[in-house]
Amino acid sequence: MTSTRKRPVRRDLILCLLASAAAPAGLAIAQTPAAEADAEAIVVTGTRPIAESEALALEIQKNTDSLVTVAASDSVGRLPDQNIAQAASRLPGISVERDQGQARYINLRGSPKTWTTLSFDGINVVSPEGRDARFDSIPSAIAAKIIVSKAVTPDMPGETVAGNVNVVTRSAFDYDGFHLAGKAGLGFAELGDRKEYEANMVVSDRFDTGIGEIGVLLSGSYYERNMITDNFENDYERVSRDQRPGNATRFWVHETENKLYRLTRKNWSVSGRLDWKPDDRNTISARSIYTIFTDDEARDNYRFDLDDRESDLSNSSAACGASTANTTSGYADICAGNLPQKGIIYGIDIRQRSTLRAFRQSVFTNTLEGSHDIADGWKLSWVGNYTESKDDRSVVGEATWDSPSTRTLRPTVAYDFTDPNHSRLTLFNTVQTGTGAATRYTAGAQVTAVDSFTKPLSGFTVLDAVDTTKAYTGRVVLARELDDATLKAGFQYDRRNKIADENQITLNAAQAATVLPTDYNQFSLDQKFLGKIPMGYTFRYFDQDKMRAASQAAQKAFAFTPNSGNNYNVKEEVFAGYLMGTVRYDWGSVVGGVRVEHIRNEGRAIGTIGATPGLVVAEASQTLAFPSLHVNYDIDDTKKLRLSFNSGAARADYDQLRPNVVVNDAAGTISGGNPAVKPERAYGVDAYFEWYLRPQGYLMIGTFYKKIEDVLYTSSRTFNSTALNSNGIDRSDYVYSGIVNGGTGRIFGMEAAAQLQLEPWTQDLGLPEFLGGFGISANVTLNDSKVEKPGVGAIPARNVRLPGTSDFVYNIGGYYEKYGLSLRLQYQNRSKWLDTIADTLTDGGDTYWDSDDELDFSARYAITKNVEIYFDASNLLNHPGRRFSDPASLLTATGIPTKSVTNQTIEWERFGRRYSGGVRVNF
């Protein structure tokens, strides 16, 4: 690649590196004459966007003093994926957790998502959810590049355990002068034939003034995805009354359901940045970013309560007799001919929920930053930041419809769960003969339309729930440049305050009847099913307009009541100081230092002390030290060996530190706070070899190990108590979870990556010129993890894998770029990972997410140097997301045989392929 416009490109690279310095200082790059010469060779014109972006990213990686990986946008300032999580997932050692098919959380080198921190231009940002940094709420359009640090340095917050994802925003100084770029696209999802819309624009300019040079940049982005989701879910349990022979390894589905989603998800952002360079020694930057993710979800939830007549089951342990008459519902009754995976149950309850949610997650971050050469060799940098994150979990309205107690008005359900990818249900009328001891039940005529069964209105709720986190950050860093070293001392203060404010209108059947129809058919639409999953019955979607009208009527007639048991106020203050030094040698560099943090927490919530609710206040404080050391050895100009030791501590999330419990009726969950929980400490070592091929290419292989103490894990079990029942809602079968500390553990593994292009060798090999457009990128990460889980009740201590970790993750992609055409095919895969750990023998076992993969294709063609058209195809394999429970390890730990037990699907979703296309401009 050659060009006559070297100076702007070199300046762009230097500015890119300065932006990296605004991130953790461990990313500071010591430029050498050789590095500067390499920078001259990088030409970012946009004619070969993949190859040129890779070249820029590799140059940044090569010259850092710690282990990083980079996703750089092309010259127009764009990345190939819609959100930050999806864009970063192409990089080595990065996997994602998805929601509704969209990448949401990032796992670095297979580690839990709580070990990854998020920052904008080096300033850590609290996600609306808390410490679980959500990346689907951040559109990639705001990023010039994404820098992922896998080796933790003293200038990073101590809660950075696996690494940090730094979103470097664009500056007017990235361009020569006036710059305008934009994109507009339209697409559709094949499942339900739903539409997608996308647009973004950035405009910037630079001005020479009498007080220095000023750069101004404004940008905005919008993305909308309309979706339909195919879904079924099963909840398993061991049944105490199931005492017939063979019961030791039987798990029965006590509830099976279809959650039928109609979704509209949107991301939009606006940002502005003002950079001022009064002279060569001083820079001041002011920037603001507002980004919001909205999720408007209409959920038709048909729940078949298979165990609602469990008390009829005999608890006899004797073998079955000759009679096969159905005297009970047949639930968990092998004497009725039923098996856990296949059978028929008579006269059971339909618990239907019609829910319209309006979720909003937003981040508004504002930063003022300065960098000053105050004397020969002395530099001062400072930053102040205010960020407000909001997690709006409001529900516009939820109507409940429940079967009456009369058994013959309820359905008989034939179930077949033998296929892990399909939950088969067939509905019949219920026929009763005889009375008293002579009562018998049989299946009558098959019923196709589930809404033909009587389901009276039983209640209506409106939820107003907003969690607000306000965060303040101040940081000052003093650096001293010596001939062969850089010394830094820094101080940082963080204050975070999360307030959960939840209010609800809860109406009983009589009150609900005043705001919406009691007959579901008058509340629903005569519309055919939009999905493709064969459910075995038809249904009617609820009318969203009528739901909104019912919500407005309820709010006029009834007052909101605070859900005091779900509200809390958690404050956190962190006083941090660090010392670090970078020493440069002919053979490379050494970076070392220590960070010390003093952390203070205070939680306030309404709890029940005895029988009286009252304010509960819990306080805690601790001081932690985080040493680290990194050695970078230059084997030659193209090969590097990196060795490091680092440490960190993952703290419990804010809601996990509250001194009360939170009830979520929509999800059927109860979560408890634990203010006394200790942070999860981690100590790690890394060893990596990197080979930067000339003229362009990359090979890497490395290994890593982390020791973990006081492992944080979520204890999960059935609540099994009526203590929180209210307003006619039975919460005894909700899933209760809370954060606790376990024992020690470890995670170790290796990763390898390659980026290669054919063009540098086409002439040497005598190949035709057009073959030079081919390139390949591939990476793989292998993990092995183990943590000690303390015993609970009858279950002894046992070893489990670290929650959130996969045994392997890999990406492989091929591309072709030539003559203005750019094509890319990308495949990514991660193996199954542990989701929750069961704590009682009545649970269905530990839960896992099954292996996840995705194949994407993108194409673009440059009509002119300023205009191009593009086409993207996503989720081409259309594989489902599947969560399952596996009782094996739980039963083995207690000595119960597991021969007849296999993993059991508890959640299954499919989202469909998506296609989009449009035009991009760049001036």
LOMIDO-780472 format. One line per 8 residues: number of its first residue (from 0); their letters; for each residue y, z, x of C-alpha. Coordinates in steps of 0.1 Angstrom, whole numbers, plus 5000, padded with zeros to 4 digits. Layout:
! LOMIDO-780472
NUM> a> Y,Z,X | ... $
This chain:
! LOMIDO-780472
0> mtstrkrp> 5000,5000,5000 | 5034,4991,5013 | 5070,4992,5000 | 5105,4989,5012 | 5116,5020,4991 | 5102,5047,5013 | 5132,5071,5013 | 5131,5079,4976 $
8> vrrdlilc> 5094,5084,4977 | 5096,5107,5007 | 5124,5126,4989 | 5102,5128,4958 | 5074,5143,4979 | 5097,5168,4995 | 5111,5178,4961 | 5076,5181,4949 $
16> llasaaap> 5068,5205,4977 | 5099,5225,4970 | 5088,5228,4934 | 5055,5241,4948 | 5074,5267,4968 | 5089,5279,4935 | 5054,5286,4926 | 5034,5312,4945 $
24> aglaiaqt> 5045,5311,4981 | 5010,5307,4993 | 5015,5270,4983 | 5043,5266,5008 | 5036,5235,5029 | 5043,5234,5066 | 5053,5198,5072 | 5043,5184,5105 $
32> paaeadae> 5053,5150,5120 | 5019,5137,5111 | 5023,5149,5075 | 5057,5133,5073 | 5042,5100,5084 | 5015,5103,5058 | 5042,5109,5032 | 5059,5077,5042 $
40> aivvtgtr> 5027,5059,5034 | 5026,5071,4998 | 5041,5047,4974 | 5044,5057,4938 | 5055,5026,4919 | 5033,5030,4888 | 5016,4996,4894 | 4984,5015,4903 $
48> piaeseal> 4990,5048,4886 | 4956,5064,4891 | 4953,5056,4929 | 4989,5064,4936 | 4989,5097,4917 | 4957,5107,4935 | 4973,5099,4969 | 5003,5121,4961 $
56> aleiqknt> 4981,5149,4948 | 4959,5148,4979 | 4989,5149,5002 | 5001,5181,4985 | 4967,5196,4988 | 4962,5188,5024 | 4994,5204,5036 | 4991,5237,5017 $
64> dslvtvaa> 4983,5270,5035 | 4958,5280,5008 | 4931,5265,4986 | 4946,5244,4958 | 4938,5214,4937 | 4964,5192,4922 | 4968,5168,4892 | 4999,5147,4897 $
72> sdsvgrlp> 5015,5124,4872 | 5024,5089,4880 | 5059,5077,4887 | 5068,5077,4850 | 5059,5114,4849 | 5029,5115,4827 | 4993,5126,4827 | 4964,5109,4810 $
80> dqniaqaa> 4956,5137,4785 | 4975,5153,4756 | 4974,5189,4767 | 4974,5209,4799 | 4938,5221,4795 | 4924,5186,4791 | 4944,5172,4820 | 4934,5200,4844 $
88> srlpgisv> 4897,5197,4834 | 4894,5166,4855 | 4899,5186,4886 | 4871,5201,4908 | 4858,5235,4897 | 4876,5235,4863 | 4859,5237,4830 | 4873,5243,4795 $
96> erdqgqar> 4864,5261,4763 | 4872,5240,4732 | 4883,5248,4696 | 4878,5221,4670 | 4870,5197,4698 | 4903,5203,4717 | 4903,5218,4751 | 4919,5253,4748 $
104> yinlrgsp> 4911,5277,4777 | 4905,5271,4814 | 4877,5285,4834 | 4881,5283,4872 | 4849,5279,4891 | 4829,5291,4861 | 4848,5324,4859 | 4859,5340,4826 $
112> ktwttlsf> 4891,5327,4811 | 4907,5361,4815 | 4907,5356,4852 | 4931,5326,4850 | 4968,5330,4848 | 4994,5305,4836 | 5028,5299,4851 | 5057,5275,4846 $
120> dginvvsp> 5074,5266,4879 | 5059,5297,4895 | 5069,5321,4867 | 5039,5337,4850 | 5040,5332,4813 | 5023,5355,4787 | 5004,5334,4762 | 5010,5340,4725 $
128> egrdarfd> 4974,5354,4724 | 4979,5377,4753 | 4961,5375,4787 | 4938,5348,4774 | 4961,5320,4785 | 4959,5292,4759 | 4966,5258,4773 | 4962,5236,4742 $
136> sipsaiaa> 4997,5248,4731 | 5013,5232,4761 | 5017,5194,4760 | 5011,5177,4793 | 5042,5156,4787 | 5064,5184,4801 | 5045,5184,4835 | 5053,5165,4866 $
144> kiivskav> 5022,5180,4881 | 4996,5208,4877 | 4989,5229,4908 | 4957,5250,4905 | 4955,5278,4931 | 4920,5290,4936 | 4927,5313,4966 | 4949,5343,4956 $
152> tpdmpget> 4978,5352,4978 | 5000,5383,4979 | 5029,5366,4960 | 5007,5360,4930 | 5004,5387,4903 | 4974,5410,4908 | 4959,5400,4875 | 4952,5366,4891 $
160> vagnvnvv> 4915,5369,4898 | 4901,5334,4897 | 4933,5316,4902 | 4966,5303,4888 | 4975,5272,4869 | 5011,5263,4877 | 5028,5237,4855 | 5055,5222,4876 $
168> trsafdyd> 5082,5207,4853 | 5102,5176,4861 | 5136,5176,4876 | 5164,5150,4877 | 5161,5151,4915 | 5126,5136,4911 | 5143,5102,4905 | 5170,5081,4923 $
176> gfhlagka> 5196,5082,4895 | 5195,5076,4858 | 5160,5077,4844 | 5146,5070,4810 | 5109,5071,4801 | 5091,5072,4767 | 5059,5067,4749 | 5050,5060,4712 $
184> glgfaelg> 5015,5058,4699 | 4993,5058,4668 | 4956,5066,4664 | 4929,5077,4641 | 4899,5100,4640 | 4868,5083,4626 | 4855,5115,4609 | 4875,5113,4576 $
192> drkeyean> 4896,5084,4588 | 4925,5107,4597 | 4957,5096,4616 | 4971,5107,4649 | 5007,5103,4661 | 5022,5108,4695 | 5057,5103,4711 | 5076,5117,4740 $
200> mvvsdrfd> 5108,5109,4759 | 5125,5121,4791 | 5161,5112,4801 | 5178,5124,4833 | 5206,5116,4857 | 5222,5128,4889 | 5259,5133,4895 | 5279,5137,4927 $
208> tgigeigv> 5308,5161,4919 | 5334,5179,4939 | 5312,5211,4938 | 5280,5194,4949 | 5252,5173,4933 | 5241,5182,4898 | 5210,5169,4881 | 5204,5171,4843 $
216> llsgsyye> 5171,5164,4826 | 5162,5166,4789 | 5127,5159,4774 | 5108,5162,4742 | 5073,5155,4730 | 5054,5153,4697 | 5017,5151,4689 | 5000,5153,4656 $
224> rnmitdnf> 4963,5152,4649 | 4948,5152,4614 | 4911,5162,4614 | 4880,5168,4593 | 4853,5190,4607 | 4816,5191,4599 | 4803,5227,4601 | 4776,5251,4592 $
232> endyervs> 4770,5287,4603 | 4741,5312,4601 | 4742,5349,4607 | 4709,5365,4618 | 4697,5401,4616 | 4665,5422,4619 | 4657,5437,4585 | 4647,5474,4585 $
240> rdqrpgna> 4626,5469,4553 | 4606,5441,4569 | 4576,5461,4579 | 4548,5436,4573 | 4526,5427,4603 | 4545,5406,4629 | 4579,5421,4620 | 4587,5431,4656 $
248> trfwvhet> 4601,5397,4665 | 4615,5384,4631 | 4652,5377,4627 | 4663,5365,4593 | 4695,5346,4582 | 4713,5371,4560 | 4742,5347,4553 | 4745,5309,4556 $
256> enklyrlt> 4777,5290,4550 | 4795,5258,4553 | 4832,5259,4565 | 4846,5226,4555 | 4879,5221,4573 | 4909,5198,4566 | 4932,5203,4595 | 4966,5191,4607 $
264> rknwsvsg> 4974,5202,4643 | 5007,5195,4660 | 5022,5201,4694 | 5058,5196,4701 | 5081,5206,4728 | 5117,5204,4739 | 5130,5212,4774 | 5161,5211,4794 $
272> rldwkpdd> 5168,5216,4831 | 5200,5218,4851 | 5198,5217,4889 | 5228,5223,4911 | 5230,5218,4949 | 5264,5229,4960 | 5253,5220,4996 | 5223,5216,5018 $
280> rntisars> 5218,5253,5020 | 5218,5264,4984 | 5201,5254,4952 | 5205,5269,4917 | 5183,5259,4887 | 5185,5268,4850 | 5158,5256,4827 | 5144,5263,4792 $
288> iytiftdd> 5112,5252,4776 | 5102,5256,4740 | 5067,5245,4730 | 5048,5252,4698 | 5013,5246,4685 | 5008,5245,4648 | 4975,5246,4629 | 4976,5240,4591 $
296> eardnyrf> 4941,5245,4580 | 4926,5242,4546 | 4891,5258,4546 | 4866,5255,4518 | 4840,5281,4527 | 4808,5283,4507 | 4789,5314,4518 | 4754,5320,4504 $
304> dlddresd> 4747,5357,4506 | 4709,5355,4511 | 4704,5393,4516 | 4724,5406,4486 | 4691,5418,4470 | 4676,5432,4502 | 4670,5466,4486 | 4644,5450,4463 $
312> lsnssaac> 4622,5443,4493 | 4592,5465,4498 | 4591,5485,4530 | 4553,5486,4530 | 4536,5478,4564 | 4504,5468,4547 | 4492,5432,4548 | 4501,5409,4520 $
320> gastantt> 4479,5409,4489 | 4466,5379,4470 | 4494,5378,4445 | 4523,5353,4452 | 4544,5362,4421 | 4581,5364,4430 | 4592,5399,4418 | 4622,5401,4441 $
328> sgyadica> 4647,5376,4456 | 4622,5369,4483 | 4646,5376,4511 | 4629,5386,4543 | 4596,5387,4524 | 4567,5370,4542 | 4545,5380,4513 | 4566,5357,4491 $
336> gnlpqkgi> 4557,5329,4515 | 4590,5329,4533 | 4595,5326,4571 | 4627,5332,4590 | 4633,5295,4595 | 4621,5282,4561 | 4616,5295,4526 | 4632,5300,4492 $
344> iygidirq> 4653,5328,4478 | 4659,5335,4441 | 4692,5343,4423 | 4715,5350,4452 | 4753,5354,4454 | 4777,5327,4463 | 4808,5342,4480 | 4833,5313,4480 $
352> rstlrafr> 4866,5314,4499 | 4894,5289,4495 | 4918,5295,4524 | 4950,5278,4534 | 4962,5290,4568 | 4995,5282,4586 | 4991,5293,4622 | 5019,5289,4647 $
360> qsvftntl> 5018,5297,4684 | 5050,5292,4704 | 5064,5299,4739 | 5102,5300,4746 | 5108,5305,4783 | 5141,5306,4800 | 5146,5308,4838 | 5175,5311,4862 $
368> egshdiad> 5166,5306,4898 | 5183,5303,4932 | 5173,5296,4968 | 5198,5302,4997 | 5198,5298,5034 | 5218,5329,5042 | 5217,5328,5080 | 5198,5311,5108 $
376> gwklswvg> 5162,5315,5099 | 5168,5338,5069 | 5163,5327,5033 | 5168,5345,5000 | 5153,5334,4967 | 5156,5351,4934 | 5146,5344,4898 | 5152,5359,4864 $
384> nyteskdd> 5131,5350,4834 | 5129,5358,4797 | 5100,5346,4777 | 5092,5351,4740 | 5058,5342,4728 | 5048,5343,4691 | 5014,5342,4675 | 5018,5336,4638 $
392> rsvvgeat> 4985,5342,4621 | 4997,5339,4586 | 4976,5328,4556 | 4994,5310,4529 | 4968,5321,4504 | 4931,5329,4501 | 4913,5328,4467 | 4879,5344,4464 $
400> wdspstrt> 4852,5334,4439 | 4820,5354,4435 | 4788,5349,4415 | 4783,5373,4386 | 4756,5399,4387 | 4734,5381,4362 | 4706,5366,4383 | 4701,5335,4360 $
408> lrptvayd> 4737,5325,4365 | 4732,5324,4403 | 4715,5297,4424 | 4680,5297,4438 | 4682,5284,4474 | 4656,5266,4494 | 4665,5269,4531 | 4653,5251,4562 $
416> ftdpnhsr> 4667,5261,4595 | 4640,5246,4617 | 4664,5219,4630 | 4690,5235,4654 | 4714,5207,4644 | 4711,5209,4607 | 4711,5237,4582 | 4693,5223,4551 $
424> ltlfntvq> 4700,5239,4517 | 4687,5228,4483 | 4700,5245,4452 | 4682,5251,4419 | 4688,5270,4387 | 4672,5304,4386 | 4646,5310,4359 | 4636,5346,4350 $
432> tgtgaatr> 4605,5354,4329 | 4595,5389,4317 | 4613,5421,4320 | 4610,5454,4339 | 4579,5455,4361 | 4568,5421,4347 | 4599,5403,4359 | 4592,5371,4377 $
440> ytagaqvt> 4616,5345,4392 | 4611,5308,4397 | 4631,5278,4407 | 4644,5257,4378 | 4660,5222,4379 | 4676,5211,4411 | 4714,5214,4411 | 4736,5190,4431 $
448> avdsftkp> 4771,5202,4423 | 4775,5238,4437 | 4807,5242,4416 | 4787,5239,4384 | 4774,5275,4390 | 4796,5302,4375 | 4819,5318,4401 | 4846,5339,4385 $
456> lsgftvld> 4878,5345,4404 | 4875,5378,4422 | 4907,5382,4442 | 4937,5366,4460 | 4955,5375,4492 | 4986,5364,4510 | 4989,5374,4547 | 5021,5375,4567 $
464> avdttkay> 5011,5383,4603 | 5031,5377,4634 | 5025,5390,4669 | 5056,5388,4692 | 5055,5393,4729 | 5088,5397,4748 | 5085,5395,4786 | 5112,5400,4813 $
472> tgrvvlar> 5107,5391,4849 | 5129,5397,4879 | 5119,5387,4914 | 5137,5387,4948 | 5121,5373,4980 | 5135,5375,5015 | 5120,5352,5041 | 5124,5350,5079 $
480> elddatlk> 5116,5317,5096 | 5105,5320,5132 | 5094,5293,5156 | 5057,5296,5147 | 5057,5320,5117 | 5072,5328,5083 | 5075,5363,5072 | 5082,5372,5035 $
488> agfqydrr> 5089,5404,5016 | 5092,5404,4979 | 5098,5427,4949 | 5090,5418,4913 | 5095,5437,4881 | 5078,5427,4848 | 5082,5442,4814 | 5061,5431,4785 $
496> nkiadenq> 5062,5443,4749 | 5037,5431,4723 | 5043,5440,4687 | 5017,5432,4659 | 5034,5431,4625 | 5010,5424,4596 | 5018,5426,4559 | 4996,5416,4530 $
504> itlnaaqa> 4995,5410,4493 | 4960,5419,4479 | 4953,5412,4443 | 4922,5421,4423 | 4906,5398,4398 | 4929,5407,4369 | 4961,5404,4390 | 4949,5372,4406 $
512> atvlptdy> 4944,5357,4372 | 4982,5359,4366 | 4990,5335,4395 | 4962,5310,4395 | 4934,5296,4373 | 4903,5316,4368 | 4882,5285,4365 | 4877,5270,4400 $
520> nqfsldqk> 4874,5235,4385 | 4911,5238,4374 | 4921,5248,4409 | 4903,5219,4427 | 4903,5182,4433 | 4879,5155,4422 | 4876,5141,4457 | 4845,5130,4475 $
528> flgkipmg> 4833,5148,4506 | 4853,5136,4537 | 4827,5146,4563 | 4793,5132,4572 | 4770,5163,4575 | 4743,5162,4548 | 4748,5195,4531 | 4723,5192,4502 $
536> ytfryfdq> 4750,5197,4476 | 4784,5184,4465 | 4815,5205,4460 | 4852,5202,4451 | 4880,5207,4477 | 4906,5232,4465 | 4941,5218,4458 | 4965,5228,4485 $
544> dkmraasq> 4996,5223,4463 | 4981,5247,4437 | 4974,5272,4465 | 5010,5270,4477 | 5022,5275,4441 | 4999,5305,4436 | 5012,5320,4469 | 5048,5316,4458 $
552> aaqkafaf> 5040,5331,4424 | 5022,5361,4440 | 5051,5367,4464 | 5076,5368,4434 | 5055,5391,4413 | 5040,5414,4440 | 5053,5431,4471 | 5039,5429,4506 $
560> tpnsgnny> 5022,5460,4519 | 5020,5468,4556 | 4985,5466,4571 | 4994,5497,4591 | 4959,5500,4605 | 4963,5465,4620 | 4997,5470,4635 | 5005,5482,4670 $
568> nvkeevfa> 5031,5482,4697 | 5019,5480,4733 | 5043,5481,4763 | 5035,5473,4799 | 5057,5476,4830 | 5046,5464,4864 | 5065,5473,4896 | 5052,5451,4924 $
576> gylmgtvr> 5060,5446,4961 | 5044,5425,4987 | 5045,5416,5024 | 5030,5384,5037 | 5031,5363,5068 | 5022,5328,5077 | 5015,5322,5114 | 5012,5286,5126 $
584> ydwgsvvg> 4991,5275,5155 | 4982,5242,5171 | 4949,5244,5154 | 4962,5254,5119 | 4976,5285,5102 | 4968,5321,5091 | 4983,5336,5059 | 4978,5373,5052 $
592> gvrvehir> 4994,5402,5035 | 4991,5428,5008 | 5005,5432,4973 | 5009,5467,4957 | 5014,5471,4919 | 5022,5502,4899 | 5014,5496,4862 | 5025,5517,4833 $
600> negraigt> 5011,5512,4797 | 5020,5527,4764 | 5003,5520,4731 | 5015,5531,4696 | 4996,5526,4664 | 4987,5542,4631 | 4953,5558,4633 | 4934,5583,4613 $
608> igatpglv> 4931,5618,4627 | 4907,5637,4606 | 4915,5624,4571 | 4952,5619,4576 | 4968,5587,4590 | 4994,5593,4617 | 5010,5579,4647 | 4988,5577,4678 $
616> vaeasqtl> 5004,5573,4712 | 4984,5566,4743 | 4998,5563,4778 | 4982,5553,4812 | 4994,5544,4847 | 4978,5533,4879 | 4986,5519,4913 | 4965,5491,4928 $
624> afpslhvn> 4966,5473,4962 | 4956,5437,4966 | 4950,5425,5003 | 4943,5389,5011 | 4938,5367,5042 | 4935,5330,5045 | 4926,5309,5076 | 4932,5272,5077 $
632> ydiddtkk> 4916,5254,5107 | 4925,5218,5115 | 4893,5202,5129 | 4914,5171,5134 | 4941,5152,5116 | 4918,5145,5086 | 4895,5174,5084 | 4902,5210,5075 $
640> lrlsfnsg> 4882,5242,5073 | 4895,5269,5050 | 4883,5306,5050 | 4898,5333,5028 | 4894,5368,5015 | 4912,5378,4983 | 4913,5405,4957 | 4925,5409,4921 $
648> aaradydq> 4922,5430,4889 | 4917,5416,4854 | 4934,5440,4830 | 4924,5445,4793 | 4944,5425,4769 | 4973,5441,4750 | 4955,5443,4717 | 4925,5458,4735 $
656> lrpnvvvn> 4948,5486,4748 | 4960,5496,4713 | 4949,5531,4700 | 4935,5519,4667 | 4913,5492,4651 | 4923,5459,4636 | 4905,5444,4605 | 4904,5406,4600 $
664> daagtisg> 4891,5399,4565 | 4893,5362,4569 | 4870,5362,4599 | 4849,5392,4588 | 4856,5411,4620 | 4868,5445,4631 | 4881,5451,4667 | 4888,5484,4683 $
672> gnpavkpe> 4913,5493,4710 | 4905,5513,4741 | 4936,5526,4759 | 4915,5543,4786 | 4897,5512,4797 | 4899,5504,4834 | 4908,5471,4850 | 4880,5448,4862 $
680> raygvday> 4883,5447,4900 | 4872,5416,4920 | 4869,5410,4957 | 4861,5375,4969 | 4855,5353,5000 | 4858,5315,5001 | 4847,5289,5027 | 4857,5252,5022 $
688> fewylrpq> 4855,5220,5042 | 4879,5192,5033 | 4879,5157,5047 | 4910,5135,5039 | 4897,5099,5045 | 4921,5073,5058 | 4938,5054,5045 | 4930,5072,5012 $
696> gylmigtf> 4901,5092,5000 | 4888,5128,4998 | 4855,5147,5004 | 4852,5184,4999 | 4824,5210,4998 | 4828,5248,4996 | 4812,5280,4987 | 4826,5312,4971 $
704> ykkiedvl> 4815,5348,4963 | 4832,5375,4943 | 4820,5411,4939 | 4831,5427,4906 | 4835,5464,4897 | 4841,5481,4863 | 4832,5449,4845 | 4850,5443,4813 $
712> ytssrtfn> 4829,5431,4784 | 4832,5431,4746 | 4807,5453,4729 | 4797,5436,4697 | 4776,5449,4668 | 4775,5451,4630 | 4800,5477,4618 | 4774,5492,4594 $
720> stalnsng> 4798,5517,4578 | 4818,5519,4546 | 4846,5538,4563 | 4870,5508,4562 | 4862,5496,4527 | 4892,5492,4504 | 4906,5471,4475 | 4871,5462,4465 $
728> idrsdyvy> 4863,5446,4499 | 4830,5456,4516 | 4835,5456,4553 | 4802,5472,4563 | 4786,5439,4574 | 4817,5428,4595 | 4811,5423,4632 | 4827,5452,4652 $
736> sgivnggt> 4838,5446,4688 | 4857,5465,4714 | 4864,5463,4751 | 4845,5487,4774 | 4837,5489,4812 | 4803,5481,4825 | 4788,5484,4860 | 4791,5462,4890 $
744> grifgmea> 4783,5425,4893 | 4789,5394,4913 | 4794,5357,4910 | 4788,5331,4937 | 4784,5294,4939 | 4795,5262,4955 | 4815,5232,4946 | 4819,5196,4959 $
752> aaqlqlep> 4842,5168,4952 | 4848,5132,4962 | 4876,5106,4955 | 4870,5072,4969 | 4885,5037,4965 | 4869,5004,4976 | 4902,4987,4985 | 4905,5000,5021 $
760> wtqdlglp> 4872,4985,5030 | 4871,4952,5011 | 4885,4932,5040 | 4862,4949,5066 | 4832,4942,5044 | 4842,4907,5035 | 4844,4914,4998 | 4866,4895,4973 $
768> eflggfgi> 4900,4910,4969 | 4896,4917,4932 | 4868,4943,4940 | 4894,4965,4957 | 4905,4978,4923 | 4874,4999,4919 | 4874,5037,4925 | 4854,5068,4917 $
776> sanvtlnd> 4860,5105,4914 | 4834,5131,4910 | 4830,5169,4914 | 4804,5195,4907 | 4805,5233,4906 | 4773,5255,4907 | 4774,5292,4897 | 4751,5322,4896 $
784> skvekpgv> 4764,5354,4881 | 4750,5388,4872 | 4766,5420,4859 | 4751,5453,4849 | 4755,5462,4813 | 4751,5500,4805 | 4725,5510,4780 | 4736,5516,4743 $
792> gaiparnv> 4714,5537,4720 | 4678,5525,4721 | 4687,5496,4744 | 4684,5504,4781 | 4707,5491,4808 | 4701,5455,4816 | 4715,5427,4837 | 4733,5398,4820 $
800> rlpgtsdf> 4753,5369,4832 | 4790,5372,4834 | 4805,5362,4800 | 4822,5329,4800 | 4804,5315,4830 | 4783,5283,4832 | 4756,5276,4857 | 4771,5242,4865 $
808> vyniggyy> 4801,5221,4857 | 4806,5185,4867 | 4829,5156,4862 | 4824,5120,4871 | 4847,5091,4865 | 4851,5055,4875 | 4882,5033,4874 | 4895,4998,4880 $
816> ekyglslr> 4932,4990,4888 | 4944,4956,4898 | 4969,4930,4886 | 4986,4954,4862 | 4954,4965,4845 | 4942,5001,4847 | 4909,5012,4833 | 4892,5046,4835 $
824> lqyqnrsk> 4859,5060,4821 | 4855,5098,4826 | 4826,5121,4818 | 4825,5159,4820 | 4798,5184,4813 | 4793,5221,4815 | 4761,5241,4809 | 4757,5268,4783 $
832> wldtiadt> 4777,5301,4787 | 4774,5336,4774 | 4798,5344,4746 | 4790,5379,4734 | 4765,5407,4743 | 4745,5423,4716 | 4743,5461,4715 | 4718,5469,4687 $
840> ltdggdty> 4683,5457,4679 | 4695,5447,4644 | 4717,5419,4659 | 4703,5385,4664 | 4707,5388,4702 | 4732,5378,4728 | 4752,5347,4717 | 4759,5316,4738 $
848> wdsddeld> 4778,5284,4736 | 4754,5255,4742 | 4762,5228,4769 | 4793,5208,4762 | 4801,5173,4773 | 4827,5146,4766 | 4831,5109,4775 | 4866,5094,4774 $
856> fsaryait> 4880,5059,4781 | 4915,5048,4787 | 4931,5014,4794 | 4966,5003,4801 | 4983,4970,4810 | 5017,4966,4826 | 5035,4938,4807 | 5065,4942,4830 $
864> knveiyfd> 5074,4968,4856 | 5091,4987,4828 | 5068,4982,4798 | 5031,4988,4794 | 5006,4991,4765 | 4978,5016,4764 | 4946,5024,4746 | 4926,5057,4746 $
872> asnllnhp> 4892,5065,4732 | 4881,5102,4732 | 4849,5121,4725 | 4829,5089,4725 | 4796,5107,4726 | 4805,5128,4696 | 4782,5156,4705 | 4784,5187,4684 $
880> grrfsdpa> 4796,5221,4695 | 4768,5246,4691 | 4768,5284,4694 | 4734,5302,4692 | 4719,5336,4695 | 4690,5344,4719 | 4672,5376,4712 | 4649,5373,4742 $
888> slltatgi> 4668,5393,4768 | 4676,5420,4742 | 4640,5424,4731 | 4626,5421,4766 | 4648,5450,4777 | 4633,5472,4750 | 4597,5461,4756 | 4593,5441,4724 $
896> ptksvtnq> 4572,5409,4726 | 4593,5377,4724 | 4566,5351,4722 | 4575,5338,4687 | 4613,5341,4691 | 4635,5311,4700 | 4672,5307,4701 | 4689,5304,4667 $
904> tiewerfg> 4719,5283,4658 | 4747,5305,4644 | 4775,5279,4645 | 4775,5241,4646 | 4805,5217,4645 | 4811,5180,4649 | 4846,5165,4652 | 4842,5127,4655 $
912> rrysggvr> 4855,5101,4679 | 4892,5094,4683 | 4911,5063,4691 | 4948,5057,4698 | 4971,5031,4714 | 5007,5024,4719 | 5035,5015,4743 | 5052,5032,4772 $
920> vnf> 5085,5024,4788 | 5101,5034,4821 | 5136,5026,4833 $
